[in-house]
Amino acid sequence: MHSSTLNCFVANRVSELQMNSVGINWRYVPTKQNPADIVSRGCMARELLNTMWFKGPAFLSRNTESWPEEATKTSFSKLELEQRKPITLKCTVGVTDKNIVENRFIGRRGIPYRIYCDNATNFVGAQAQLNELKRQFFNQQSVSDLEQFGSVHGFEFRFIPPRAPHFGGLWEAAIKSMKTLLVKYISQSNLTFEELQTVVIEVEAILNSRPLTPLTDDPNDGEALTPAHLLIGTSLKTLPEPQLNVIKESRLTSWQRITYLKQRLWDLWRRDYLHTLQVRSKWLEKQENIVPGQLVMIHDDNLPPQQWTLGRITNTSPGADGRVRVVDILTKRGTLRRPVHKIAPLPIE
């Protein structure tokens, strides 16, 4: 036995004994026959006369061949094995039928032959679902229905090259900048699973609120098509919330911290998104001028999440080189005048 394999307190004592007993053979002493355990476990002085404290264990008077040996191989009875069953602990958000028997349990312990459990309704429900699934697998009519359904309905996988996310085009471009911000500003926030899920859903709403293209060609219509129109048929709305960037994050409640993170991500992502729509190639490529009737987004640093200021160009003011420098924009709040670097055309025109 090496002292490094023991706890610190015991290791120090064992190490000292081993150093001071070089050349001495150590033998095994069972716990019930060890005099040292009498005092270490508590014993009154008057009780020592009735113990083996003064005489030592009885096997010392016998031949050394009959002294007890350290157990190297232990055979357990069925009852002892029942008491020594290994334990598996698992954390779950909620216990449902799908959480009972799953790949994580099978991956740890293999496929079970028999499962013993209490009579909780979720376990009973899991058994019923598994039995029903087994019955359907061996039912010829179910197999025939599945084959018929698969012959009519199905989908096909199309893969882009590995390690080339830029081949994803539209779906990758929409989440690239937001994914960077999520990792940067949330990785140290110590959110719970529920809090993180709430933030991600809020971020999803922000991404699906971005304007894509005008809904109509009507110059008086300032509405734009968003991804939310394709999902639910209308634009996504959000409840008015107070600005929390003036309060220290350490003083915020759990819900306020989620709101603060959403507002922070919105401000940063919206700015980056508008800048991507304003990419200019200077003199290398000729770009078309802003024209009256065009639907544009207007820079506004004080907008709450999922709110975009849209407007139609009503008048343009070109410079000496013929390039438009200032525009008049018709919005819901009236006509505004802005320089062209404060507006951005919609990504799809």
LINCOR-V22657 format. One record per run of one state. SS is the DSSP state (2 for helix, 1 for strand, 0 for the rest). FROM is the first residue (numbers start at 1). LEN is the number of residues. If there is no record, write none. Layout:
# LINCOR-V22657
ss->(SS,SS)
from->(FROM,FROM)
len->(LEN,LEN)
This chain:
# LINCOR-V22657
ss->(0,2,0,2,0,2,0,2,0,2,0,2,0,2,0,2,0,2,0,2,0,2,0,2,0,2,0,2,0,2,0,1,0,1,2,0,2,0,2,0,1,0,1,0,1,0,1,2,1,0)
from->(1,3,6,8,20,31,34,36,41,45,51,58,62,64,67,78,84,97,101,103,110,121,138,140,153,165,169,170,187,193,208,211,215,224,227,233,249,252,254,278,295,299,309,319,324,332,334,340,343,346)
len->(2,3,2,12,11,3,2,5,4,6,7,4,2,3,11,6,13,4,2,7,11,17,2,13,12,4,1,17,6,15,3,4,9,3,6,16,3,2,24,17,4,10,10,5,8,2,6,3,3,4)
